[in-house]
Amino acid sequence: MAVMVNVSGTFKSVQKPFVKINTNDWKPLYNIFTNVGGIWKAVYSYSWYVGAWGGCSVNCGGGVQTRDVHCVRNDGRTVEDIYCLMS
């Protein structure tokens, strides 16, 4: 998730933002929240996209069959798996 951060009056893009929890502890930022009518709501939601199974590599057992699985944000953007694992 890219976010814009104000650094001394200039906005800069940050690809992997972190939040300082205490003096020596930084945690990755996985979501942004906004206050709507006194209720804090996540800006994004995440879910797994599971594709269809592909064909089998052999006709009679012992083969390999694959499918795509991606973590997708509610705006349709594919993101790192950690976002779905954290939600």
MOPAC internal coordinates of N, CA, C and O (Angstrom, degrees):
PM7 1SCF
backbone

  N    0.0000 0     0.00 0     0.00 0    0    0    0
  C    1.4484 1     0.00 0     0.00 0    1    0    0
  C    1.5183 1   107.49 1     0.00 0    2    1    0
  O    1.2310 1   119.99 1   -57.79 1    3    2    1
  N    1.2909 1   117.62 1   122.21 1    3    2    1
  C    1.4578 1   121.56 1   175.55 1    5    3    2
  C    1.5247 1   108.94 1   -90.86 1    6    5    3
  O    1.2310 1   120.92 1   -42.77 1    7    6    5
  N    1.3230 1   115.85 1   137.23 1    7    6    5
  C    1.4617 1   120.99 1   176.37 1    9    7    6
  C    1.5180 1   108.55 1  -131.08 1   10    9    7
  O    1.2310 1   120.91 1   -22.63 1   11   10    9
  N    1.3143 1   115.86 1   157.37 1   11   10    9
  C    1.4569 1   121.11 1   175.86 1   13   11   10
  C    1.5265 1   108.17 1  -100.04 1   14   13   11
  O    1.2310 1   120.77 1   -48.92 1   15   14   13
  N    1.3301 1   116.13 1   131.08 1   15   14   13
  C    1.4567 1   122.44 1  -177.61 1   17   15   14
  C    1.5229 1   108.51 1  -121.92 1   18   17   15
  O    1.2310 1   120.74 1   -45.54 1   19   18   17
  N    1.3319 1   116.20 1   134.46 1   19   18   17
  C    1.4615 1   121.41 1   178.08 1   21   19   18
  C    1.5239 1   108.74 1   -83.47 1   22   21   19
  O    1.2310 1   120.89 1   -66.99 1   23   22   21
  N    1.3461 1   115.90 1   113.01 1   23   22   21
  C    1.4592 1   122.11 1   178.66 1   25   23   22
  C    1.5258 1   107.57 1  -115.72 1   26   25   23
  O    1.2310 1   120.89 1   -74.98 1   27   26   25
  N    1.3300 1   115.90 1   105.02 1   27   26   25
  C    1.4655 1   121.75 1   179.10 1   29   27   26
  C    1.5204 1   112.35 1    52.97 1   30   29   27
  O    1.2310 1   120.46 1  -136.64 1   31   30   29
  N    1.3316 1   116.72 1    43.36 1   31   30   29
  C    1.4582 1   121.52 1   175.99 1   33   31   30
  C    1.5201 1   115.20 1    87.83 1   34   33   31
  O    1.2310 1   119.81 1   177.61 1   35   34   33
  N    1.3287 1   117.97 1    -2.39 1   35   34   33
  C    1.4569 1   121.98 1   179.06 1   37   35   34
  C    1.5227 1   109.30 1  -119.28 1   38   37   35
  O    1.2310 1   120.50 1   -51.92 1   39   38   37
  N    1.3327 1   116.66 1   128.08 1   39   38   37
  C    1.4519 1   120.37 1   178.96 1   41   39   38
  C    1.5227 1   110.37 1   -81.30 1   42   41   39
  O    1.2310 1   121.19 1   -48.88 1   43   42   41
  N    1.3350 1   115.33 1   131.12 1   43   42   41
  C    1.4605 1   121.76 1   179.28 1   45   43   42
  C    1.5214 1   109.13 1  -125.76 1   46   45   43
  O    1.2310 1   120.94 1   -36.14 1   47   46   45
  N    1.3391 1   115.81 1   143.86 1   47   46   45
  C    1.4585 1   121.28 1   178.63 1   49   47   46
  C    1.5222 1   109.59 1   -82.85 1   50   49   47
  O    1.2310 1   121.04 1   -47.11 1   51   50   49
  N    1.3382 1   115.62 1   132.89 1   51   50   49
  C    1.4629 1   121.86 1   177.95 1   53   51   50
  C    1.5218 1   107.05 1  -121.90 1   54   53   51
  O    1.2310 1   120.00 1   -56.22 1   55   54   53
  N    1.3345 1   117.60 1   123.78 1   55   54   53
  C    1.4614 1   121.76 1  -176.87 1   57   55   54
  C    1.5218 1   112.68 1   -77.68 1   58   57   55
  O    1.2310 1   119.63 1   139.32 1   59   58   57
  N    1.3292 1   118.32 1   -40.68 1   59   58   57
  C    1.4656 1   122.43 1  -178.96 1   61   59   58
  C    1.5210 1   108.94 1  -127.42 1   62   61   59
  O    1.2310 1   120.36 1   -91.30 1   63   62   61
  N    1.3384 1   116.92 1    88.70 1   63   62   61
  C    1.4638 1   119.88 1  -176.30 1   65   63   62
  C    1.5390 1   112.67 1   -76.28 1   66   65   63
  O    1.2310 1   121.04 1   -31.62 1   67   66   65
  N    1.3255 1   115.62 1   148.38 1   67   66   65
  C    1.4609 1   123.43 1   176.11 1   69   67   66
  C    1.5209 1   108.84 1  -126.04 1   70   69   67
  O    1.2310 1   120.80 1   -26.05 1   71   70   69
  N    1.3340 1   116.07 1   153.95 1   71   70   69
  C    1.4591 1   122.62 1   178.54 1   73   71   70
  C    1.5178 1   107.81 1  -118.84 1   74   73   71
  O    1.2310 1   120.61 1   -46.69 1   75   74   73
  N    1.3351 1   116.44 1   133.31 1   75   74   73
  C    1.4622 1   120.85 1   179.35 1   77   75   74
  C    1.5262 1   108.64 1   -81.63 1   78   77   75
  O    1.2310 1   120.37 1   -63.64 1   79   78   77
  N    1.3461 1   116.90 1   116.36 1   79   78   77
  C    1.4544 1   122.99 1  -178.03 1   81   79   78
  C    1.5199 1   110.80 1   -84.71 1   82   81   79
  O    1.2310 1   120.30 1   134.66 1   83   82   81
  N    1.3207 1   117.03 1   -45.34 1   83   82   81
  C    1.4661 1   122.30 1   174.06 1   85   83   82
  C    1.5253 1   107.85 1  -150.54 1   86   85   83
  O    1.2310 1   119.83 1    13.70 1   87   86   85
  N    1.3131 1   117.93 1  -166.30 1   87   86   85
  C    1.4644 1   121.98 1  -171.69 1   89   87   86
  C    1.5254 1   113.93 1   -50.47 1   90   89   87
  O    1.2310 1   119.88 1   134.37 1   91   90   89
  N    1.3178 1   117.83 1   -45.63 1   91   90   89
  C    1.4653 1   120.54 1  -175.17 1   93   91   90
  C    1.5211 1   113.86 1  -120.48 1   94   93   91
  O    1.2310 1   119.89 1  -162.88 1   95   94   93
  N    1.3170 1   117.81 1    17.12 1   95   94   93
  C    1.4696 1   119.76 1  -174.23 1   97   95   94
  C    1.5223 1   111.18 1  -124.50 1   98   97   95
  O    1.2310 1   120.76 1   -64.65 1   99   98   97
  N    1.3388 1   116.15 1   115.35 1   99   98   97
  C    1.4578 1   123.23 1   177.14 1  101   99   98
  C    1.5182 1   108.76 1  -113.36 1  102  101   99
  O    1.2310 1   119.87 1   -44.40 1  103  102  101
  N    1.3288 1   117.86 1   135.60 1  103  102  101
  C    1.4678 1   123.08 1   179.08 1  105  103  102
  C    1.5263 1   109.28 1  -119.95 1  106  105  103
  O    1.2310 1   120.21 1   -38.13 1  107  106  105
  N    1.3459 1   117.21 1   141.87 1  107  106  105
  C    1.4683 1   119.21 1   176.87 1  109  107  106
  C    1.5319 1   110.93 1   -66.38 1  110  109  107
  O    1.2310 1   120.81 1   -35.90 1  111  110  109
  N    1.3059 1   116.06 1   144.10 1  111  110  109
  C    1.4606 1   122.66 1   178.88 1  113  111  110
  C    1.5251 1   108.44 1   -92.33 1  114  113  111
  O    1.2310 1   120.46 1   -63.15 1  115  114  113
  N    1.3431 1   116.73 1   116.85 1  115  114  113
  C    1.4554 1   120.82 1  -177.36 1  117  115  114
  C    1.5241 1   113.07 1  -103.12 1  118  117  115
  O    1.2310 1   119.80 1   165.97 1  119  118  117
  N    1.3116 1   117.99 1   -14.03 1  119  118  117
  C    1.4554 1   119.61 1   179.08 1  121  119  118
  C    1.5170 1   109.66 1  -155.25 1  122  121  119
  O    1.2310 1   121.32 1   -18.78 1  123  122  121
  N    1.3004 1   115.07 1   161.22 1  123  122  121
  C    1.4598 1   123.30 1   176.36 1  125  123  122
  C    1.5174 1   106.60 1  -116.27 1  126  125  123
  O    1.2310 1   120.31 1   -42.23 1  127  126  125
  N    1.3255 1   117.01 1   137.77 1  127  126  125
  C    1.4595 1   121.33 1  -179.69 1  129  127  126
  C    1.5182 1   109.50 1  -115.54 1  130  129  127
  O    1.2310 1   121.26 1   -31.65 1  131  130  129
  N    1.3248 1   115.20 1   148.35 1  131  130  129
  C    1.4535 1   121.37 1   177.28 1  133  131  130
  C    1.5266 1   108.63 1  -130.59 1  134  133  131
  O    1.2310 1   121.05 1   -32.42 1  135  134  133
  N    1.3311 1   115.60 1   147.58 1  135  134  133
  C    1.4607 1   120.72 1  -179.10 1  137  135  134
  C    1.5242 1   108.83 1   -90.92 1  138  137  135
  O    1.2310 1   120.79 1   -63.86 1  139  138  137
  N    1.3322 1   116.09 1   116.14 1  139  138  137
  C    1.4640 1   122.10 1   179.32 1  141  139  138
  C    1.5204 1   107.79 1  -117.37 1  142  141  139
  O    1.2310 1   120.29 1   -73.38 1  143  142  141
  N    1.3217 1   117.05 1   106.62 1  143  142  141
  C    1.4663 1   121.03 1   179.16 1  145  143  142
  C    1.5223 1   113.71 1    59.46 1  146  145  143
  O    1.2310 1   120.54 1  -144.40 1  147  146  145
  N    1.3413 1   116.58 1    35.60 1  147  146  145
  C    1.4543 1   120.71 1   178.80 1  149  147  146
  C    1.5248 1   114.37 1    86.48 1  150  149  147
  O    1.2310 1   120.18 1  -179.02 1  151  150  149
  N    1.3389 1   117.26 1     0.98 1  151  150  149
  C    1.4609 1   121.36 1   179.54 1  153  151  150
  C    1.5256 1   108.69 1  -116.20 1  154  153  151
  O    1.2310 1   120.79 1   -52.88 1  155  154  153
  N    1.3257 1   116.10 1   127.12 1  155  154  153
  C    1.4601 1   120.63 1   178.68 1  157  155  154
  C    1.5207 1   109.37 1   -81.39 1  158  157  155
  O    1.2310 1   121.16 1   -54.44 1  159  158  157
  N    1.3353 1   115.39 1   125.56 1  159  158  157
  C    1.4628 1   121.18 1  -178.58 1  161  159  158
  C    1.5282 1   109.71 1  -127.62 1  162  161  159
  O    1.2310 1   121.37 1   -37.41 1  163  162  161
  N    1.3369 1   114.99 1   142.59 1  163  162  161
  C    1.4612 1   120.03 1   176.85 1  165  163  162
  C    1.5253 1   109.90 1   -68.73 1  166  165  163
  O    1.2310 1   120.63 1   -42.16 1  167  166  165
  N    1.3230 1   116.40 1   137.84 1  167  166  165
  C    1.4607 1   121.22 1   177.76 1  169  167  166
  C    1.5277 1   109.80 1   -70.89 1  170  169  167
  O    1.2310 1   120.63 1   141.38 1  171  170  169
  N    1.3242 1   116.39 1   -38.62 1  171  170  169
  C    1.4633 1   121.15 1  -177.80 1  173  171  170
  C    1.5173 1   110.70 1  -117.23 1  174  173  171
  O    1.2310 1   121.22 1   -28.27 1  175  174  173
  N    1.3273 1   115.27 1   151.73 1  175  174  173
  C    1.4576 1   121.33 1   168.26 1  177  175  174
  C    1.5278 1   106.10 1  -124.92 1  178  177  175
  O    1.2310 1   120.99 1   -22.95 1  179  178  177
  N    1.3188 1   115.71 1   157.05 1  179  178  177
  C    1.4617 1   121.06 1  -175.09 1  181  179  178
  C    1.5175 1   110.14 1  -129.42 1  182  181  179
  O    1.2310 1   120.91 1   -34.12 1  183  182  181
  N    1.3274 1   115.87 1   145.88 1  183  182  181
  C    1.4645 1   120.11 1   177.12 1  185  183  182
  C    1.5284 1   108.50 1  -151.64 1  186  185  183
  O    1.2310 1   121.72 1   -18.69 1  187  186  185
  N    1.3280 1   114.30 1   161.31 1  187  186  185
  C    1.4540 1   119.93 1   179.02 1  189  187  186
  C    1.5224 1   110.19 1   -84.40 1  190  189  187
  O    1.2310 1   120.40 1   -46.62 1  191  190  189
  N    1.3188 1   116.83 1   133.38 1  191  190  189
  C    1.4605 1   122.46 1   169.38 1  193  191  190
  C    1.5282 1   105.70 1   -99.42 1  194  193  191
  O    1.2310 1   120.30 1   -57.79 1  195  194  193
  N    1.3194 1   117.03 1   122.21 1  195  194  193
  C    1.4565 1   121.80 1  -179.89 1  197  195  194
  C    1.5250 1   108.03 1  -115.27 1  198  197  195
  O    1.2310 1   120.67 1   -64.47 1  199  198  197
  N    1.3140 1   116.32 1   115.53 1  199  198  197
  C    1.4602 1   121.64 1  -179.07 1  201  199  198
  C    1.5232 1   112.14 1   -78.62 1  202  201  199
  O    1.2310 1   121.22 1    -5.71 1  203  202  201
  N    1.3025 1   115.28 1   174.29 1  203  202  201
  C    1.4616 1   121.98 1   178.91 1  205  203  202
  C    1.5337 1   109.79 1   -73.56 1  206  205  203
  O    1.2310 1   120.90 1   -26.92 1  207  206  205
  N    1.3163 1   115.88 1   153.08 1  207  206  205
  C    1.4613 1   120.87 1   175.83 1  209  207  206
  C    1.5235 1   109.77 1   -66.58 1  210  209  207
  O    1.2310 1   120.90 1   -41.13 1  211  210  209
  N    1.3160 1   115.88 1   138.87 1  211  210  209
  C    1.4574 1   121.59 1   174.19 1  213  211  210
  C    1.5222 1   109.96 1   -82.13 1  214  213  211
  O    1.2310 1   120.74 1    -2.63 1  215  214  213
  N    1.2984 1   116.20 1   177.37 1  215  214  213
  C    1.4562 1   120.52 1   178.94 1  217  215  214
  C    1.5246 1   111.67 1   -69.08 1  218  217  215
  O    1.2310 1   120.90 1   -22.24 1  219  218  217
  N    1.3175 1   115.88 1   157.76 1  219  218  217
  C    1.4622 1   122.01 1   178.84 1  221  219  218
  C    1.5281 1   108.84 1   -81.93 1  222  221  219
  O    1.2310 1   121.06 1   -34.63 1  223  222  221
  N    1.3410 1   115.57 1   145.37 1  223  222  221
  C    1.4620 1   119.64 1  -176.27 1  225  223  222
  C    1.5283 1   113.72 1   -75.82 1  226  225  223
  O    1.2310 1   120.12 1   164.26 1  227  226  225
  N    1.3394 1   117.38 1   -15.74 1  227  226  225
  C    1.4737 1   121.10 1   175.68 1  229  227  226
  C    1.5188 1   109.08 1  -137.83 1  230  229  227
  O    1.2310 1   120.06 1   -20.16 1  231  230  229
  N    1.3219 1   117.50 1   159.84 1  231  230  229
  C    1.4642 1   121.54 1  -176.30 1  233  231  230
  C    1.5194 1   114.41 1   -78.46 1  234  233  231
  O    1.2310 1   119.28 1   151.09 1  235  234  233
  N    1.3371 1   118.98 1   -28.91 1  235  234  233
  C    1.4548 1   118.88 1  -169.50 1  237  235  234
  C    1.5307 1   112.13 1  -135.89 1  238  237  235
  O    1.2310 1   120.06 1  -103.18 1  239  238  237
  N    1.3056 1   117.50 1    76.82 1  239  238  237
  C    1.4672 1   122.26 1   174.22 1  241  239  238
  C    1.5169 1   114.66 1    72.65 1  242  241  239
  O    1.2310 1   121.28 1   -24.04 1  243  242  241
  N    1.3274 1   115.16 1   155.96 1  243  242  241
  C    1.4524 1   122.07 1   176.39 1  245  243  242
  C    1.5193 1   115.23 1    76.54 1  246  245  243
  O    1.2310 1   119.93 1  -173.22 1  247  246  245
  N    1.3073 1   117.74 1     6.78 1  247  246  245
  C    1.4624 1   121.11 1  -178.70 1  249  247  246
  C    1.5128 1   112.76 1   -91.05 1  250  249  247
  O    1.2310 1   120.72 1     8.48 1  251  250  249
  N    1.2972 1   116.23 1  -171.52 1  251  250  249
  C    1.4671 1   123.63 1   179.70 1  253  251  250
  C    1.5188 1   108.12 1  -122.06 1  254  253  251
  O    1.2310 1   121.29 1   -44.25 1  255  254  253
  N    1.3253 1   115.14 1   135.75 1  255  254  253
  C    1.4581 1   121.24 1   176.46 1  257  255  254
  C    1.5217 1   107.18 1  -130.61 1  258  257  255
  O    1.2310 1   119.64 1   -44.01 1  259  258  257
  N    1.3116 1   118.30 1   135.99 1  259  258  257
  C    1.4665 1   121.62 1  -175.34 1  261  259  258
  C    1.5211 1   111.34 1  -128.43 1  262  261  259
  O    1.2310 1   121.66 1   -15.29 1  263  262  261
  N    1.3239 1   114.43 1   164.71 1  263  262  261
  C    1.4650 1   122.35 1   171.08 1  265  263  262
  C    1.5111 1   108.24 1  -153.86 1  266  265  263
  O    1.2310 1   120.55 1   -22.06 1  267  266  265
  N    1.3213 1   116.56 1   157.94 1  267  266  265
  C    1.4634 1   122.13 1   179.09 1  269  267  266
  C    1.5166 1   110.02 1   -87.50 1  270  269  267
  O    1.2310 1   120.75 1   -42.15 1  271  270  269
  N    1.3291 1   116.17 1   137.85 1  271  270  269
  C    1.4628 1   122.72 1   173.30 1  273  271  270
  C    1.5236 1   106.42 1  -133.69 1  274  273  271
  O    1.2310 1   120.49 1   -55.59 1  275  274  273
  N    1.3440 1   116.66 1   124.41 1  275  274  273
  C    1.4601 1   121.95 1  -177.75 1  277  275  274
  C    1.5237 1   109.56 1  -133.85 1  278  277  275
  O    1.2310 1   120.97 1   -29.31 1  279  278  277
  N    1.3246 1   115.76 1   150.69 1  279  278  277
  C    1.4641 1   121.17 1   170.67 1  281  279  278
  C    1.5263 1   107.12 1   -88.01 1  282  281  279
  O    1.2310 1   120.76 1   -52.75 1  283  282  281
  N    1.3395 1   116.15 1   127.25 1  283  282  281
  C    1.4647 1   121.21 1  -175.44 1  285  283  282
  C    1.5290 1   109.76 1  -124.73 1  286  285  283
  O    1.2310 1   121.00 1   -46.63 1  287  286  285
  N    1.3343 1   115.70 1   133.37 1  287  286  285
  C    1.4575 1   122.17 1   176.34 1  289  287  286
  C    1.5219 1   109.02 1   -79.98 1  290  289  287
  O    1.2310 1   119.61 1   -21.45 1  291  290  289
  N    1.3317 1   118.35 1   158.55 1  291  290  289
  C    1.4661 1   121.53 1  -176.28 1  293  291  290
  C    1.5240 1   114.15 1   -62.55 1  294  293  291
  O    1.2310 1   119.47 1   168.93 1  295  294  293
  N    1.3314 1   118.61 1   -11.07 1  295  294  293
  C    1.4662 1   120.40 1   174.78 1  297  295  294
  C    1.5349 1   111.80 1   -94.60 1  298  297  295
  O    1.2310 1   120.58 1  -171.81 1  299  298  297
  N    1.3587 1   116.51 1     8.19 1  299  298  297
  C    1.4498 1   121.27 1   176.26 1  301  299  298
  C    1.5205 1   115.32 1    91.54 1  302  301  299
  O    1.2310 1   120.01 1   175.54 1  303  302  301
  N    1.3217 1   117.59 1    -4.46 1  303  302  301
  C    1.4682 1   120.73 1  -178.32 1  305  303  302
  C    1.5281 1   110.67 1   -80.26 1  306  305  303
  O    1.2310 1   120.31 1   -47.62 1  307  306  305
  N    1.3320 1   117.01 1   132.38 1  307  306  305
  C    1.4543 1   122.07 1   174.58 1  309  307  306
  C    1.5285 1   108.21 1   -77.18 1  310  309  307
  O    1.2310 1   121.02 1   -49.20 1  311  310  309
  N    1.3400 1   115.65 1   130.80 1  311  310  309
  C    1.4602 1   121.61 1  -177.74 1  313  311  310
  C    1.5303 1   109.27 1  -126.96 1  314  313  311
  O    1.2310 1   120.40 1    -4.69 1  315  314  313
  N    1.3290 1   116.84 1   175.31 1  315  314  313
  C    1.4575 1   121.38 1   178.87 1  317  315  314
  C    1.5325 1   110.11 1   -62.49 1  318  317  315
  O    1.2310 1   120.71 1   -32.41 1  319  318  317
  N    1.3269 1   116.25 1   147.59 1  319  318  317
  C    1.4631 1   122.13 1  -178.31 1  321  319  318
  C    1.5306 1   113.74 1   -55.32 1  322  321  319
  O    1.2310 1   119.90 1   149.27 1  323  322  321
  N    1.3203 1   117.80 1   -30.73 1  323  322  321
  C    1.4691 1   121.70 1  -176.79 1  325  323  322
  C    1.5271 1   111.76 1   -56.49 1  326  325  323
  O    1.2310 1   119.79 1   149.74 1  327  326  325
  N    1.3374 1   118.00 1   -30.26 1  327  326  325
  C    1.4606 1   120.79 1   179.80 1  329  327  326
  C    1.5348 1   111.07 1   -63.75 1  330  329  327
  O    1.2310 1   120.08 1   138.29 1  331  330  329
  N    1.3307 1   117.46 1   -41.71 1  331  330  329
  C    1.4676 1   120.89 1   178.00 1  333  331  330
  C    1.5222 1   110.79 1   -72.77 1  334  333  331
  O    1.2310 1   120.44 1   146.05 1  335  334  333
  N    1.3188 1   116.77 1   -33.95 1  335  334  333
  C    1.4614 1   120.52 1  -179.86 1  337  335  334
  C    1.5279 1   111.54 1   -69.48 1  338  337  335
  O    1.2310 1   120.25 1   151.00 1  339  338  337
  N    1.3354 1   117.14 1   -29.00 1  339  338  337
  C    1.4741 1   121.31 1  -177.99 1  341  339  338
  C    1.5187 1   112.84 1   -86.35 1  342  341  339
  O    1.2310 1   119.62 1   164.91 1  343  342  341
  N    1.3291 1   118.33 1   -15.09 1  343  342  341
  C    1.4730 1   119.39 1  -175.99 1  345  343  342
  C    1.4975 1   112.39 1   -93.37 1  346  345  343
  O    1.2310 1   120.10 1   180.00 1  347  346  345

